[in-house]
Amino acid sequence: MNKLWTRDFKIITIGSIISMLGNSVAGFAIGLLVLDYTQSTLLFSLFMVVYNLPKIVAPLFAGPYLDRFSRKKVIYTLDFFSSAVFFLMFLLLRADWFNYPVFLGIVLLIGTIDGVYSVAYESFYPNLVSKGNFSKAYSISSMIYPLAAFMVPVASIIYTTTGSAAPLFAFNAVTFFVAALFETRIGYTEMHMQENQSEDKGFSMVSYKADFKEGLQYMKEEKGLQVITAYFFITMFAGGGIHILHLPFFKNNPELFANIPINVVTLYTIISSFGVLGRLTGGFIHYKYKYPVDKKFLIAIIVYTTIALLEAFNLYFPVPLMMLSFFIIGIMGVTSFNIRISATQSYVPDVKRGRFNGTFQMIVSAGNILGQLLAGFLGELYHERHIIMMFMAVNLLAVIFIMYNKREHVKKIYNRRV
């Protein structure tokens, strides 16, 4: 077994932890900032839509570019740029200046950065993982986000104490700057650029279009990747829809929790924290143990089915069982993530990884946003439990008629030693 904790892997992991801490605080700070200044749920929702929209478009255009130029440079350049953007927001708020259209433009910029960064990171990260360690590496990656989520209560305390989001944006600026400094020290020599380089050694719209078409052709030829992408479009559609209904369910149905002597929003926060704990537990399990290679597809199908069933019915459970359900979903969510990403990122050739990741990110992000919009509309007409059951029924049908029905194509990708 090759060594996992190489110098470059240590650097990318440390950089990821630091920047994810900043991302966690940034998401909380921006949402709170807009709600406090506008006192409008509609304007807050518009902010979230504007932030997420570039995640559909940016990855598609970034993919071919990132197969031709240095992904490492893109990663640390975007982190330096993010640091500057958050420092600007700190200065504006320090001066007690807020303008909704201006901050809407800044959020659009941040969403675009995040869309490009995610493709660059996912395409570069596998190159820093030694052979045979993909599952273990992605288990570490999957634990970073839930760990960073614990920063939100800290950020809340700081905001309450100071009465301003400015210190939080200052923290973001520092974290992204430090993460970028770490990332500049990665020593890996990227080879995909030479293999993808055109004869004129430059970048043009002609070469871009050729790369784009080549990426689409690669997807057409890879039936397993098509099936995986189609399924995750639907599961992200369903997941995006139900997750925005959880908090409204607790707020709109306080009578269901009348025997519990705490605020329903606090109760929801406590219950959802069991999902975070589940993701941490799942990441630890994947780090310590490896699933049998020939059973990974079977495990994935069981995981997809169990998540759909638990998500469909867990809001009917008593609170203790609801907590347990969120915990199990957290573990299984990490299992789903680990099997899928370690398999696809080790399967797709390095020279085509940017194009695949760009297309995949665009499609699943579109599914997520569509699910959110439809659930928000239906939430005005029907009970949250009924909408969630409908979304999970769609998810379960996708498990049966897409993943299981086309299992022979997917097994070739999932059931491999990574």
Salt bridges, closest charged atoms under 4 A:
ASP8 OD1 - ARG7 NH1 3.66
ASP67 OD1 - ARG71 NH2 2.64
ASP67 OD2 - ARG355 NE 2.55
ASP211 OD2 - ARG68 NH2 2.72
ASP211 OD1 - ARG355 NH1 3.90
GLU214 OE2 - LYS352 NZ 2.80
GLU214 OE1 - ARG355 NH1 3.61
GLU311 OE2 - HIS243 NE2 3.41
ASP350 OD1 - ARG71 NH1 2.56
ASP350 OD1 - ARG353 NH1 3.19
GLU384 OE1 - HIS383 ND1 3.88
GLU408 OE2 - LYS411 NZ 3.81
